[in-house]
Amino acid sequence: MKHQIVIIGAGTGGLSTASRILKDHPEKEWDIAIVDPSEKHYYQPLWTLVGAGVFPKEESERNQEDFIPYGCTWIKEAVTSFDPENNNVMLSSGEKLEYEYLIVAAGIQMNWNQIKGLEETLGKNGVCSNYRYDLVDKTWEFMRNLNKGHAVFTQPAMPIKCAGAPQKITYLAEHYFEKKGVRNDIEISFCLAGPRIFGVPKYRAALEEVLRRKNLDPLYEHDLVEVRGDEQIAVFKNLADQSLKEIKYDMLHVVPPMSSPDFIKNSKLANEGGWVEVDKYSLQHVRYSNVFSLGDCSSLPTSRTGAAIRKQVPVLVENLIHLMEGDELNEKYDGYASCPLVTGYGSCILAEFDYDGNPAESFPFDQAEERFSMYMMKAYALPRLYWHGMLKGKA
């Protein structure tokens, strides 16, 4: 089995790229195959608000078949290995799939099993996570039922997808407890492996003010290593001195450590960190010229967000066309990423920045200020842009 272009992954990056190729270059005849076993497609940025009780989780789910671009072949299988020197990938069925050009958009792998005791207590004993569809409504259940005690929120070492999400649910929980009148009876801890609340100085300063206002004092450089569900104890490693700290909780929101998928990590496409090794400007693989990658599984040194993919897609598509036509790959991705940092019900800071950490703001006002308009955009405009714009190759 052989196709002109093989795209690994039917998530944000894979579908957007396929749609953009077809939309921007209808004059060409295309033979595009998309490899992904998933029957469902999720708009995962909405899960922060699902976990806070704003939307039902079903709002974030669609049938995958409704978004496979017309004319593309959907191969409902998983990839087990790559052979880039012979231009093929091996599928879970054992069949070999050959390509002329390969685009890897396989997303990120969540490693729940790297935290001792976590998997067996997820969804019970007060343990929840907004990072899984089957668990996200448990966050709201546990928040809603907590009237006193200790709510603990975690964030692992980077990179993770939607790096702002762990703190967003912390802010929303604090606001909910305040509105409910139980804030004074609930201690809130935000434990993160990193040394600061946000990487970009402008937005970090704004978020530190949010923390002060909400009386939140994060435990920096604290990484979750074990959950003892029956005892409701979370164990954190202090990365500064390697000591262990036990924290008793009544509610524990966990974000798992993440990595590239194993089938990428163990392949010749990967760098030392396990990510698909591409040039950070052109998105072309550094060793295999007919291979491109974007999104969460790539080595691009920027935040793993849908907004970043939205800017990566047109660069990749045009550089792919240039390569096919024998031209120079002169389109460049500048590292743009965006994170709508929800700070409460009805307030949001819209962080936008590039590779160098410079703000790259879209609106003619200070986006480091909390705004209702940005919250409404996050909750209502961006999902529509995603389903009807990005995945259709129109945005």
TIROFI-323121 format. One record per residue (C-alpha): residue number from 1; residue in three letters; x, y, z. Coordinates in steps of 0.02 Angstrom, whole numbers. Example, Ala and Ser with C-alpha at 12.3 -4.5 7.8 and 13.67 -1.06 7.14 Angstrom:
! TIROFI-323121
<rec k="1" r="ala" x="615" y="-225" z="390"/>
<rec k="2" r="ser" x="684" y="-53" z="357"/>
***
This chain:
! TIROFI-323121
<rec k="1" r="met" x="0" y="0" z="0"/>
<rec k="2" r="lys" x="73" y="167" z="-52"/>
<rec k="3" r="his" x="14" y="348" z="-50"/>
<rec k="4" r="gln" x="89" y="512" z="-107"/>
<rec k="5" r="ile" x="69" y="595" z="64"/>
<rec k="6" r="val" x="46" y="501" z="226"/>
<rec k="7" r="ile" x="-9" y="598" z="380"/>
<rec k="8" r="ile" x="12" y="513" z="548"/>
<rec k="9" r="gly" x="-125" y="574" z="666"/>
<rec k="10" r="ala" x="-300" y="641" z="639"/>
<rec k="11" r="gly" x="-291" y="768" z="779"/>
<rec k="12" r="thr" x="-278" y="957" z="764"/>
<rec k="13" r="gly" x="-115" y="955" z="665"/>
<rec k="14" r="gly" x="-154" y="811" z="548"/>
<rec k="15" r="leu" x="-329" y="862" z="497"/>
<rec k="16" r="ser" x="-285" y="1047" z="482"/>
<rec k="17" r="thr" x="-136" y="1006" z="371"/>
<rec k="18" r="ala" x="-234" y="890" z="257"/>
<rec k="19" r="ser" x="-375" y="1015" z="239"/>
<rec k="20" r="arg" x="-255" y="1159" z="205"/>
<rec k="21" r="ile" x="-163" y="1062" z="69"/>
<rec k="22" r="leu" x="-327" y="1026" z="-20"/>
<rec k="23" r="lys" x="-399" y="1199" z="4"/>
<rec k="24" r="asp" x="-245" y="1301" z="-43"/>
<rec k="25" r="his" x="-191" y="1194" z="-190"/>
<rec k="26" r="pro" x="-346" y="1126" z="-276"/>
<rec k="27" r="glu" x="-257" y="1135" z="-443"/>
<rec k="28" r="lys" x="-154" y="981" z="-399"/>
<rec k="29" r="glu" x="-208" y="800" z="-392"/>
<rec k="30" r="trp" x="-180" y="734" z="-217"/>
<rec k="31" r="asp" x="-165" y="560" z="-144"/>
<rec k="32" r="ile" x="-169" y="587" z="44"/>
<rec k="33" r="ala" x="-188" y="453" z="177"/>
<rec k="34" r="ile" x="-222" y="494" z="360"/>
<rec k="35" r="val" x="-175" y="360" z="487"/>
<rec k="36" r="asp" x="-268" y="361" z="653"/>
<rec k="37" r="pro" x="-371" y="226" z="742"/>
<rec k="38" r="ser" x="-479" y="348" z="843"/>
<rec k="39" r="glu" x="-665" y="352" z="803"/>
<rec k="40" r="lys" x="-691" y="511" z="905"/>
<rec k="41" r="his" x="-614" y="685" z="895"/>
<rec k="42" r="tyr" x="-604" y="800" z="1046"/>
<rec k="43" r="tyr" x="-584" y="987" z="1067"/>
<rec k="44" r="gln" x="-478" y="968" z="1222"/>
<rec k="45" r="pro" x="-457" y="1153" z="1267"/>
<rec k="46" r="leu" x="-639" y="1150" z="1321"/>
<rec k="47" r="trp" x="-602" y="1023" z="1457"/>
<rec k="48" r="thr" x="-543" y="1159" z="1577"/>
<rec k="49" r="leu" x="-719" y="1233" z="1574"/>
<rec k="50" r="val" x="-800" y="1061" z="1577"/>
<rec k="51" r="gly" x="-705" y="1023" z="1736"/>
<rec k="52" r="ala" x="-768" y="1187" z="1809"/>
<rec k="53" r="gly" x="-950" y="1145" z="1771"/>
<rec k="54" r="val" x="-974" y="1270" z="1629"/>
<rec k="55" r="phe" x="-1005" y="1144" z="1489"/>
<rec k="56" r="pro" x="-1051" y="959" z="1479"/>
<rec k="57" r="lys" x="-907" y="856" z="1413"/>
<rec k="58" r="glu" x="-1010" y="800" z="1263"/>
<rec k="59" r="glu" x="-990" y="976" z="1192"/>
<rec k="60" r="ser" x="-808" y="934" z="1158"/>
<rec k="61" r="glu" x="-838" y="772" z="1062"/>
<rec k="62" r="arg" x="-870" y="741" z="878"/>
<rec k="63" r="asn" x="-862" y="590" z="762"/>
<rec k="64" r="gln" x="-693" y="580" z="678"/>
<rec k="65" r="glu" x="-767" y="530" z="511"/>
<rec k="66" r="asp" x="-856" y="698" z="498"/>
<rec k="67" r="phe" x="-689" y="789" z="489"/>
<rec k="68" r="ile" x="-583" y="678" z="377"/>
<rec k="69" r="pro" x="-566" y="791" z="222"/>
<rec k="70" r="tyr" x="-659" y="733" z="68"/>
<rec k="71" r="gly" x="-541" y="642" z="-48"/>
<rec k="72" r="cys" x="-422" y="580" z="89"/>
<rec k="73" r="thr" x="-402" y="397" z="132"/>
<rec k="74" r="trp" x="-429" y="362" z="317"/>
<rec k="75" r="ile" x="-327" y="214" z="379"/>
<rec k="76" r="lys" x="-400" y="166" z="547"/>
<rec k="77" r="glu" x="-243" y="90" z="619"/>
<rec k="78" r="ala" x="-103" y="134" z="737"/>
<rec k="79" r="val" x="79" y="154" z="684"/>
<rec k="80" r="thr" x="204" y="37" z="765"/>
<rec k="81" r="ser" x="367" y="93" z="684"/>
<rec k="82" r="phe" x="449" y="203" z="553"/>
<rec k="83" r="asp" x="577" y="159" z="419"/>
<rec k="84" r="pro" x="619" y="332" z="349"/>
<rec k="85" r="glu" x="766" y="268" z="247"/>
<rec k="86" r="asn" x="646" y="160" z="146"/>
<rec k="87" r="asn" x="499" y="282" z="154"/>
<rec k="88" r="asn" x="376" y="172" z="245"/>
<rec k="89" r="val" x="288" y="148" z="410"/>
<rec k="90" r="met" x="228" y="-12" z="490"/>
<rec k="91" r="leu" x="46" y="-23" z="543"/>
<rec k="92" r="ser" x="-30" y="-118" z="689"/>
<rec k="93" r="ser" x="-102" y="-244" z="567"/>
<rec k="94" r="gly" x="73" y="-288" z="511"/>
<rec k="95" r="glu" x="48" y="-205" z="342"/>
<rec k="96" r="lys" x="181" y="-90" z="272"/>
<rec k="97" r="leu" x="126" y="83" z="214"/>
<rec k="98" r="glu" x="239" y="172" z="90"/>
<rec k="99" r="tyr" x="245" y="359" z="59"/>
<rec k="100" r="glu" x="329" y="491" z="-47"/>
<rec k="101" r="tyr" x="307" y="623" z="88"/>
<rec k="102" r="leu" x="273" y="597" z="273"/>
<rec k="103" r="ile" x="193" y="718" z="397"/>
<rec k="104" r="val" x="199" y="665" z="579"/>
<rec k="105" r="ala" x="64" y="745" z="687"/>
<rec k="106" r="ala" x="39" y="608" z="815"/>
<rec k="107" r="gly" x="11" y="715" z="969"/>
<rec k="108" r="ile" x="80" y="683" z="1142"/>
<rec k="109" r="gln" x="79" y="532" z="1258"/>
<rec k="110" r="met" x="14" y="547" z="1436"/>
<rec k="111" r="asn" x="113" y="437" z="1555"/>
<rec k="112" r="trp" x="-8" y="406" z="1698"/>
<rec k="113" r="asn" x="92" y="253" z="1752"/>
<rec k="114" r="gln" x="245" y="357" z="1794"/>
<rec k="115" r="ile" x="159" y="415" z="1954"/>
<rec k="116" r="lys" x="154" y="271" z="2078"/>
<rec k="117" r="gly" x="-22" y="222" z="2130"/>
<rec k="118" r="leu" x="-109" y="348" z="2018"/>
<rec k="119" r="glu" x="-196" y="239" z="1888"/>
<rec k="120" r="glu" x="-290" y="132" z="2015"/>
<rec k="121" r="thr" x="-362" y="284" z="2105"/>
<rec k="122" r="leu" x="-411" y="396" z="1959"/>
<rec k="123" r="gly" x="-593" y="447" z="1969"/>
<rec k="124" r="lys" x="-610" y="399" z="2152"/>
<rec k="125" r="asn" x="-536" y="446" z="2321"/>
<rec k="126" r="gly" x="-551" y="628" z="2267"/>
<rec k="127" r="val" x="-427" y="605" z="2122"/>
<rec k="128" r="cys" x="-474" y="682" z="1954"/>
<rec k="129" r="ser" x="-399" y="757" z="1797"/>
<rec k="130" r="asn" x="-455" y="872" z="1657"/>
<rec k="131" r="tyr" x="-333" y="784" z="1540"/>
<rec k="132" r="arg" x="-446" y="636" z="1501"/>
<rec k="133" r="tyr" x="-621" y="636" z="1428"/>
<rec k="134" r="asp" x="-683" y="497" z="1541"/>
<rec k="135" r="leu" x="-620" y="588" z="1697"/>
<rec k="136" r="val" x="-654" y="771" z="1663"/>
<rec k="137" r="asp" x="-829" y="774" z="1737"/>
<rec k="138" r="lys" x="-757" y="699" z="1898"/>
<rec k="139" r="thr" x="-666" y="864" z="1925"/>
<rec k="140" r="trp" x="-831" y="956" z="1931"/>
<rec k="141" r="glu" x="-909" y="822" z="2041"/>
<rec k="142" r="phe" x="-769" y="833" z="2169"/>
<rec k="143" r="met" x="-763" y="1023" z="2165"/>
<rec k="144" r="arg" x="-951" y="1034" z="2187"/>
<rec k="145" r="asn" x="-952" y="916" z="2335"/>
<rec k="146" r="leu" x="-804" y="991" z="2428"/>
<rec k="147" r="asn" x="-856" y="1106" z="2570"/>
<rec k="148" r="lys" x="-701" y="1098" z="2678"/>
<rec k="149" r="gly" x="-528" y="1021" z="2675"/>
<rec k="150" r="his" x="-380" y="1028" z="2559"/>
<rec k="151" r="ala" x="-386" y="1042" z="2368"/>
<rec k="152" r="val" x="-220" y="1003" z="2283"/>
<rec k="153" r="phe" x="-179" y="1039" z="2100"/>
<rec k="154" r="thr" x="-23" y="975" z="2011"/>
<rec k="155" r="gln" x="81" y="1016" z="1858"/>
<rec k="156" r="pro" x="224" y="904" z="1798"/>
<rec k="157" r="ala" x="385" y="954" z="1713"/>
<rec k="158" r="met" x="373" y="1026" z="1539"/>
<rec k="159" r="pro" x="335" y="994" z="1401"/>
<rec k="160" r="ile" x="151" y="959" z="1421"/>
<rec k="161" r="lys" x="5" y="1001" z="1309"/>
<rec k="162" r="cys" x="-91" y="1158" z="1353"/>
<rec k="163" r="ala" x="34" y="1209" z="1485"/>
<rec k="164" r="gly" x="-85" y="1338" z="1559"/>
<rec k="165" r="ala" x="-224" y="1213" z="1596"/>
<rec k="166" r="pro" x="-159" y="1153" z="1766"/>
<rec k="167" r="gln" x="-164" y="1329" z="1837"/>
<rec k="168" r="lys" x="-328" y="1375" z="1751"/>
<rec k="169" r="ile" x="-426" y="1243" z="1847"/>
<rec k="170" r="thr" x="-341" y="1300" z="2007"/>
<rec k="171" r="tyr" x="-405" y="1478" z="1980"/>
<rec k="172" r="leu" x="-578" y="1418" z="1932"/>
<rec k="173" r="ala" x="-590" y="1306" z="2085"/>
<rec k="174" r="glu" x="-539" y="1450" z="2198"/>
<rec k="175" r="his" x="-671" y="1561" z="2118"/>
<rec k="176" r="tyr" x="-803" y="1426" z="2135"/>
<rec k="177" r="phe" x="-764" y="1398" z="2319"/>
<rec k="178" r="glu" x="-772" y="1587" z="2346"/>
<rec k="179" r="lys" x="-941" y="1601" z="2260"/>
<rec k="180" r="lys" x="-1005" y="1453" z="2359"/>
<rec k="181" r="gly" x="-950" y="1534" z="2522"/>
<rec k="182" r="val" x="-830" y="1396" z="2576"/>
<rec k="183" r="arg" x="-664" y="1471" z="2522"/>
<rec k="184" r="asn" x="-609" y="1504" z="2702"/>
<rec k="185" r="asp" x="-637" y="1321" z="2743"/>
<rec k="186" r="ile" x="-535" y="1254" z="2598"/>
<rec k="187" r="glu" x="-346" y="1259" z="2584"/>
<rec k="188" r="ile" x="-285" y="1263" z="2404"/>
<rec k="189" r="ser" x="-112" y="1205" z="2351"/>
<rec k="190" r="phe" x="-42" y="1219" z="2176"/>
<rec k="191" r="cys" x="113" y="1108" z="2162"/>
<rec k="192" r="leu" x="214" y="1125" z="2003"/>
<rec k="193" r="ala" x="379" y="1051" z="1947"/>
<rec k="194" r="gly" x="435" y="1214" z="1867"/>
<rec k="195" r="pro" x="522" y="1361" z="1953"/>
<rec k="196" r="arg" x="393" y="1493" z="1903"/>
<rec k="197" r="ile" x="210" y="1514" z="1861"/>
<rec k="198" r="phe" x="237" y="1561" z="1677"/>
<rec k="199" r="gly" x="385" y="1577" z="1561"/>
<rec k="200" r="val" x="349" y="1745" z="1478"/>
<rec k="201" r="pro" x="391" y="1889" z="1597"/>
<rec k="202" r="lys" x="246" y="2002" z="1550"/>
<rec k="203" r="tyr" x="114" y="1871" z="1584"/>
<rec k="204" r="arg" x="208" y="1799" z="1732"/>
<rec k="205" r="ala" x="194" y="1967" z="1820"/>
<rec k="206" r="ala" x="7" y="1973" z="1787"/>
<rec k="207" r="leu" x="-19" y="1795" z="1849"/>
<rec k="208" r="glu" x="82" y="1826" z="2006"/>
<rec k="209" r="glu" x="-41" y="1966" z="2044"/>
<rec k="210" r="val" x="-185" y="1844" z="2018"/>
<rec k="211" r="leu" x="-102" y="1724" z="2140"/>
<rec k="212" r="arg" x="-85" y="1862" z="2271"/>
<rec k="213" r="arg" x="-266" y="1914" z="2251"/>
<rec k="214" r="lys" x="-328" y="1737" z="2269"/>
<rec k="215" r="asn" x="-212" y="1703" z="2417"/>
<rec k="216" r="leu" x="-126" y="1562" z="2326"/>
<rec k="217" r="asp" x="56" y="1522" z="2363"/>
<rec k="218" r="pro" x="119" y="1391" z="2239"/>
<rec k="219" r="leu" x="242" y="1258" z="2289"/>
<rec k="220" r="tyr" x="371" y="1276" z="2151"/>
<rec k="221" r="glu" x="488" y="1133" z="2103"/>
<rec k="222" r="his" x="371" y="1004" z="2180"/>
<rec k="223" r="asp" x="338" y="855" z="2067"/>
<rec k="224" r="leu" x="203" y="726" z="2105"/>
<rec k="225" r="val" x="282" y="552" z="2117"/>
<rec k="226" r="glu" x="153" y="447" z="2211"/>
<rec k="227" r="val" x="-32" y="444" z="2257"/>
<rec k="228" r="arg" x="-92" y="339" z="2402"/>
<rec k="229" r="gly" x="-277" y="345" z="2362"/>
<rec k="230" r="asp" x="-346" y="250" z="2510"/>
<rec k="231" r="glu" x="-255" y="367" z="2629"/>
<rec k="232" r="gln" x="-285" y="520" z="2519"/>
<rec k="233" r="ile" x="-101" y="566" z="2525"/>
<rec k="234" r="ala" x="-2" y="640" z="2380"/>
<rec k="235" r="val" x="187" y="624" z="2384"/>
<rec k="236" r="phe" x="293" y="758" z="2301"/>
<rec k="237" r="lys" x="478" y="765" z="2265"/>
<rec k="238" r="asn" x="559" y="931" z="2303"/>
<rec k="239" r="leu" x="669" y="953" z="2149"/>
<rec k="240" r="ala" x="781" y="1077" z="2239"/>
<rec k="241" r="asp" x="841" y="958" z="2374"/>
<rec k="242" r="gln" x="767" y="790" z="2318"/>
<rec k="243" r="ser" x="670" y="771" z="2480"/>
<rec k="244" r="leu" x="495" y="697" z="2485"/>
<rec k="245" r="lys" x="342" y="789" z="2550"/>
<rec k="246" r="glu" x="178" y="705" z="2594"/>
<rec k="247" r="ile" x="21" y="811" z="2575"/>
<rec k="248" r="lys" x="-149" y="755" z="2639"/>
<rec k="249" r="tyr" x="-287" y="801" z="2518"/>
<rec k="250" r="asp" x="-476" y="793" z="2500"/>
<rec k="251" r="met" x="-473" y="832" z="2315"/>
<rec k="252" r="leu" x="-324" y="803" z="2201"/>
<rec k="253" r="his" x="-319" y="863" z="2020"/>
<rec k="254" r="val" x="-176" y="776" z="1931"/>
<rec k="255" r="val" x="-89" y="819" z="1768"/>
<rec k="256" r="pro" x="19" y="671" z="1714"/>
<rec k="257" r="pro" x="197" y="683" z="1647"/>
<rec k="258" r="met" x="201" y="679" z="1457"/>
<rec k="259" r="ser" x="317" y="628" z="1317"/>
<rec k="260" r="ser" x="314" y="592" z="1132"/>
<rec k="261" r="pro" x="225" y="428" z="1087"/>
<rec k="262" r="asp" x="331" y="273" z="1110"/>
<rec k="263" r="phe" x="327" y="228" z="925"/>
<rec k="264" r="ile" x="409" y="397" z="889"/>
<rec k="265" r="lys" x="527" y="394" z="1037"/>
<rec k="266" r="asn" x="601" y="228" z="980"/>
<rec k="267" r="ser" x="619" y="279" z="797"/>
<rec k="268" r="lys" x="753" y="356" z="688"/>
<rec k="269" r="leu" x="646" y="513" z="673"/>
<rec k="270" r="ala" x="673" y="558" z="856"/>
<rec k="271" r="asn" x="802" y="670" z="938"/>
<rec k="272" r="glu" x="880" y="628" z="1106"/>
<rec k="273" r="gly" x="724" y="688" z="1195"/>
<rec k="274" r="gly" x="613" y="574" z="1091"/>
<rec k="275" r="trp" x="529" y="710" z="985"/>
<rec k="276" r="val" x="521" y="713" z="795"/>
<rec k="277" r="glu" x="677" y="813" z="755"/>
<rec k="278" r="val" x="632" y="955" z="637"/>
<rec k="279" r="asp" x="704" y="1124" z="593"/>
<rec k="280" r="lys" x="614" y="1246" z="707"/>
<rec k="281" r="tyr" x="580" y="1369" z="565"/>
<rec k="282" r="ser" x="540" y="1259" z="414"/>
<rec k="283" r="leu" x="464" y="1108" z="507"/>
<rec k="284" r="gln" x="564" y="993" z="392"/>
<rec k="285" r="his" x="654" y="846" z="470"/>
<rec k="286" r="val" x="839" y="880" z="495"/>
<rec k="287" r="arg" x="894" y="712" z="420"/>
<rec k="288" r="tyr" x="752" y="653" z="308"/>
<rec k="289" r="ser" x="704" y="790" z="187"/>
<rec k="290" r="asn" x="535" y="714" z="137"/>
<rec k="291" r="val" x="476" y="709" z="318"/>
<rec k="292" r="phe" x="390" y="852" z="411"/>
<rec k="293" r="ser" x="315" y="865" z="583"/>
<rec k="294" r="leu" x="211" y="988" z="683"/>
<rec k="295" r="gly" x="116" y="1001" z="845"/>
<rec k="296" r="asp" x="141" y="910" z="1008"/>
<rec k="297" r="cys" x="253" y="767" z="947"/>
<rec k="298" r="ser" x="377" y="882" z="859"/>
<rec k="299" r="ser" x="538" y="952" z="930"/>
<rec k="300" r="leu" x="479" y="1131" z="902"/>
<rec k="301" r="pro" x="533" y="1227" z="1059"/>
<rec k="302" r="thr" x="369" y="1314" z="1091"/>
<rec k="303" r="ser" x="211" y="1283" z="1192"/>
<rec k="304" r="arg" x="106" y="1136" z="1136"/>
<rec k="305" r="thr" x="-59" y="1221" z="1098"/>
<rec k="306" r="gly" x="-188" y="1220" z="960"/>
<rec k="307" r="ala" x="-149" y="1403" z="927"/>
<rec k="308" r="ala" x="32" y="1358" z="891"/>
<rec k="309" r="ile" x="-24" y="1224" z="769"/>
<rec k="310" r="arg" x="-136" y="1350" z="682"/>
<rec k="311" r="lys" x="20" y="1451" z="637"/>
<rec k="312" r="gln" x="127" y="1299" z="598"/>
<rec k="313" r="val" x="8" y="1223" z="470"/>
<rec k="314" r="pro" x="22" y="1354" z="331"/>
<rec k="315" r="val" x="213" y="1355" z="349"/>
<rec k="316" r="leu" x="223" y="1167" z="335"/>
<rec k="317" r="val" x="103" y="1159" z="187"/>
<rec k="318" r="glu" x="194" y="1292" z="86"/>
<rec k="319" r="asn" x="364" y="1217" z="123"/>
<rec k="320" r="leu" x="300" y="1046" z="71"/>
<rec k="321" r="ile" x="242" y="1120" z="-94"/>
<rec k="322" r="his" x="410" y="1207" z="-116"/>
<rec k="323" r="leu" x="499" y="1041" z="-87"/>
<rec k="324" r="met" x="389" y="950" z="-211"/>
<rec k="325" r="glu" x="421" y="1084" z="-342"/>
<rec k="326" r="gly" x="608" y="1089" z="-311"/>
<rec k="327" r="asp" x="609" y="1263" z="-234"/>
<rec k="328" r="glu" x="688" y="1328" z="-74"/>
<rec k="329" r="leu" x="591" y="1307" z="86"/>
<rec k="330" r="asn" x="575" y="1492" z="126"/>
<rec k="331" r="glu" x="421" y="1494" z="239"/>
<rec k="332" r="lys" x="465" y="1516" z="423"/>
<rec k="333" r="tyr" x="372" y="1482" z="584"/>
<rec k="334" r="asp" x="420" y="1608" z="719"/>
<rec k="335" r="gly" x="369" y="1503" z="868"/>
<rec k="336" r="tyr" x="201" y="1588" z="894"/>
<rec k="337" r="ala" x="95" y="1511" z="1030"/>
<rec k="338" r="ser" x="-57" y="1568" z="1125"/>
<rec k="339" r="cys" x="-133" y="1522" z="1292"/>
<rec k="340" r="pro" x="-299" y="1594" z="1352"/>
<rec k="341" r="leu" x="-265" y="1592" z="1539"/>
<rec k="342" r="val" x="-435" y="1582" z="1622"/>
<rec k="343" r="thr" x="-419" y="1661" z="1794"/>
<rec k="344" r="gly" x="-599" y="1637" z="1851"/>
<rec k="345" r="tyr" x="-778" y="1625" z="1790"/>
<rec k="346" r="gly" x="-786" y="1772" z="1669"/>
<rec k="347" r="ser" x="-603" y="1826" z="1667"/>
<rec k="348" r="cys" x="-456" y="1780" z="1556"/>
<rec k="349" r="ile" x="-281" y="1838" z="1511"/>
<rec k="350" r="leu" x="-238" y="1803" z="1329"/>
<rec k="351" r="ala" x="-52" y="1763" z="1321"/>
<rec k="352" r="glu" x="25" y="1765" z="1147"/>
<rec k="353" r="phe" x="212" y="1753" z="1117"/>
<rec k="354" r="asp" x="350" y="1692" z="1001"/>
<rec k="355" r="tyr" x="508" y="1586" z="1015"/>
<rec k="356" r="asp" x="601" y="1725" z="1106"/>
<rec k="357" r="gly" x="464" y="1752" z="1234"/>
<rec k="358" r="asn" x="412" y="1916" z="1156"/>
<rec k="359" r="pro" x="227" y="1957" z="1166"/>
<rec k="360" r="ala" x="145" y="1935" z="995"/>
<rec k="361" r="glu" x="-25" y="2006" z="1036"/>
<rec k="362" r="ser" x="-172" y="2012" z="917"/>
<rec k="363" r="phe" x="-278" y="2149" z="996"/>
<rec k="364" r="pro" x="-248" y="2336" z="1021"/>
<rec k="365" r="phe" x="-250" y="2327" z="1211"/>
<rec k="366" r="asp" x="-145" y="2256" z="1351"/>
<rec k="367" r="gln" x="-183" y="2070" z="1346"/>
<rec k="368" r="ala" x="-100" y="2042" z="1516"/>
<rec k="369" r="glu" x="-255" y="2118" z="1595"/>
<rec k="370" r="glu" x="-397" y="2003" z="1644"/>
<rec k="371" r="arg" x="-546" y="2030" z="1530"/>
<rec k="372" r="phe" x="-723" y="1962" z="1512"/>
<rec k="373" r="ser" x="-710" y="1978" z="1323"/>
<rec k="374" r="met" x="-561" y="1859" z="1318"/>
<rec k="375" r="tyr" x="-657" y="1735" z="1427"/>
<rec k="376" r="met" x="-802" y="1739" z="1305"/>
<rec k="377" r="met" x="-683" y="1714" z="1160"/>
<rec k="378" r="lys" x="-605" y="1564" z="1248"/>
<rec k="379" r="ala" x="-774" y="1487" z="1293"/>
<rec k="380" r="tyr" x="-875" y="1520" z="1136"/>
<rec k="381" r="ala" x="-776" y="1591" z="989"/>
<rec k="382" r="leu" x="-624" y="1478" z="989"/>
<rec k="383" r="pro" x="-721" y="1313" z="986"/>
<rec k="384" r="arg" x="-816" y="1373" z="833"/>
<rec k="385" r="leu" x="-654" y="1431" z="751"/>
<rec k="386" r="tyr" x="-584" y="1258" z="784"/>
<rec k="387" r="trp" x="-726" y="1151" z="717"/>
<rec k="388" r="his" x="-775" y="1261" z="570"/>
<rec k="389" r="gly" x="-611" y="1349" z="531"/>
<rec k="390" r="met" x="-450" y="1259" z="578"/>
<rec k="391" r="leu" x="-506" y="1081" z="542"/>
<rec k="392" r="lys" x="-578" y="1137" z="375"/>
<rec k="393" r="gly" x="-416" y="1223" z="323"/>
<rec k="394" r="lys" x="-498" y="1395" z="330"/>
<rec k="395" r="ala" x="-410" y="1471" z="482"/>
***
